[in-house]
Amino acid sequence: MKIEKKIGKNSYEFTVEGENLHEAVMESKKLSFFDVSKCGCCGSDDLSLDAHVAQNKFKYTTIKCGNRDCRASVNFGTQTENPDVFYVRLRDKADGTGKEIDWKRPENTAGTPAPQQVAQQQVNNYAQPNNGQPRQ
């Protein structure tokens, strides 16, 4: 059975096997993540799948943004009881209306700061007295 997943403007084809239809479908469910059309930080569709091993023991699969000013990524989660099942990491939406993809930007990214950094900067700007000086 062939499964296609769309990540940004790229399509990835996976082949799963089983001794019968039921087993093949069960294997396909291990790719439980959905298509991801754009970066949750900058909106770019220049996304790619990536994988690496850290400290010779931790395996990571990620979706990475190819925008040089963004470089956000989202990790795939795995289940403890079945580490062969992959899903895109989600977080609660700030407004409490559901879930969204848990995009993260590197701390040292040049360009536009991550949304949570912008919010904190705005709080800091208003929390500081301006001593009669215009705010920048």
C-alpha positions as CSV (number, residue, x, y, z in Angstrom):
1,M,0.0,0.0,0.0
2,K,1.4,3.4,-0.9
3,I,0.6,6.5,1.3
4,E,1.3,10.0,0.2
5,K,1.9,12.8,2.6
6,K,2.2,16.5,1.6
7,I,4.6,18.6,3.5
8,G,4.6,22.2,2.2
9,K,5.1,22.1,-1.6
10,N,6.7,18.6,-1.4
11,S,5.0,15.2,-1.6
12,Y,6.4,12.2,0.2
13,E,5.4,8.7,-0.8
14,F,5.6,5.9,1.8
15,T,5.1,2.2,1.1
16,V,3.7,0.0,3.9
17,E,3.3,-3.8,3.8
18,G,1.2,-6.4,5.5
19,E,0.3,-10.0,5.0
20,N,-3.3,-8.9,4.3
21,L,-5.4,-5.8,3.9
22,H,-6.0,-5.4,7.6
23,E,-2.2,-5.5,8.4
24,A,-1.4,-3.1,5.6
25,V,-4.0,-0.6,6.9
26,M,-2.7,-1.0,10.4
27,E,0.8,-0.3,9.3
28,S,-0.4,2.8,7.3
29,K,-1.9,4.2,10.5
30,K,1.6,4.5,12.0
31,L,1.9,7.5,9.7
32,S,-0.8,9.2,11.7
33,F,0.3,12.7,10.9
34,F,-1.7,14.9,8.6
35,D,-0.5,17.0,5.6
36,V,1.2,20.2,6.7
37,S,0.8,23.0,4.1
38,K,2.7,25.9,5.6
39,C,5.0,27.0,8.4
40,G,3.1,28.0,11.4
41,C,5.5,30.9,12.1
42,C,6.1,32.6,8.7
43,G,3.6,30.9,6.4
44,S,6.2,29.6,3.9
45,D,5.4,26.4,2.0
46,D,9.2,25.7,1.7
47,L,9.0,22.8,4.2
48,S,10.9,19.5,4.3
49,L,11.1,16.3,6.3
50,D,14.3,15.8,8.2
51,A,15.6,13.3,10.7
52,H,18.7,13.1,13.0
53,V,20.1,11.3,16.0
54,A,21.3,13.4,19.0
55,Q,23.8,12.1,21.5
56,N,23.9,8.8,19.6
57,K,20.6,7.7,21.2
58,F,17.7,10.1,20.7
59,K,16.0,9.9,17.3
60,Y,14.2,12.9,16.0
61,T,12.0,13.4,12.9
62,T,11.1,17.0,12.1
63,I,9.4,19.2,9.6
64,K,11.7,22.1,8.9
65,C,10.9,25.5,7.4
66,G,13.4,26.4,4.6
67,N,12.9,30.2,5.0
68,R,16.3,31.4,6.1
69,D,14.8,34.2,8.3
70,C,12.5,31.7,10.1
71,R,14.0,28.2,10.3
72,A,11.1,27.0,12.5
73,S,10.6,23.3,13.0
74,V,8.1,20.9,14.6
75,N,9.0,17.6,16.0
76,F,7.1,14.4,15.5
77,G,5.9,12.7,18.6
78,T,6.0,9.0,19.2
79,Q,4.0,6.8,21.6
80,T,5.9,5.2,24.4
81,E,4.0,2.0,24.0
82,N,4.6,1.9,20.2
83,P,7.5,4.1,19.1
84,D,6.8,3.2,15.4
85,V,3.7,5.5,15.5
86,F,4.4,9.1,14.5
87,Y,2.2,12.2,14.9
88,V,2.9,15.9,14.6
89,R,3.3,17.5,18.0
90,L,0.4,19.8,18.9
91,R,-0.2,22.3,21.6
92,D,-3.3,24.0,23.0
93,K,-4.3,27.2,21.1
94,A,-3.8,30.4,23.1
95,D,-7.6,31.1,22.9
96,G,-8.5,27.6,24.2
97,T,-10.4,26.6,21.1
98,G,-8.5,23.5,20.3
99,K,-5.1,22.4,19.2
100,E,-2.5,23.7,16.7
101,I,0.9,22.5,15.5
102,D,3.7,23.2,18.0
103,W,6.1,25.1,15.8
104,K,9.4,26.3,17.4
105,R,12.0,28.7,16.1
106,P,15.6,28.4,17.1
107,E,16.6,30.9,19.8
108,N,19.2,32.6,17.7
109,T,17.2,33.0,14.5
110,A,17.8,36.3,12.7
111,G,14.8,38.2,11.3
112,T,11.3,38.1,12.7
113,P,11.1,36.9,16.3
114,A,8.8,34.0,17.2
115,P,5.2,35.0,18.1
116,Q,5.8,34.3,21.8
117,Q,8.9,36.6,21.8
118,V,6.9,39.4,20.1
119,A,4.1,39.1,22.8
120,Q,6.7,39.2,25.6
121,Q,8.5,42.2,24.0
122,Q,5.2,44.0,23.7
123,V,4.5,43.3,27.4
124,N,8.0,44.5,28.3
125,N,7.5,47.7,26.3
126,Y,4.3,48.7,28.1
127,A,5.6,47.6,31.5
128,Q,8.6,50.0,31.4
129,P,8.1,53.6,32.2
130,N,9.0,55.9,29.3
131,N,10.0,58.9,31.3
132,G,8.3,61.2,28.9
133,Q,10.1,59.8,25.9
134,P,8.2,58.4,22.9
135,R,8.2,54.6,22.7
136,Q,10.2,53.1,19.8
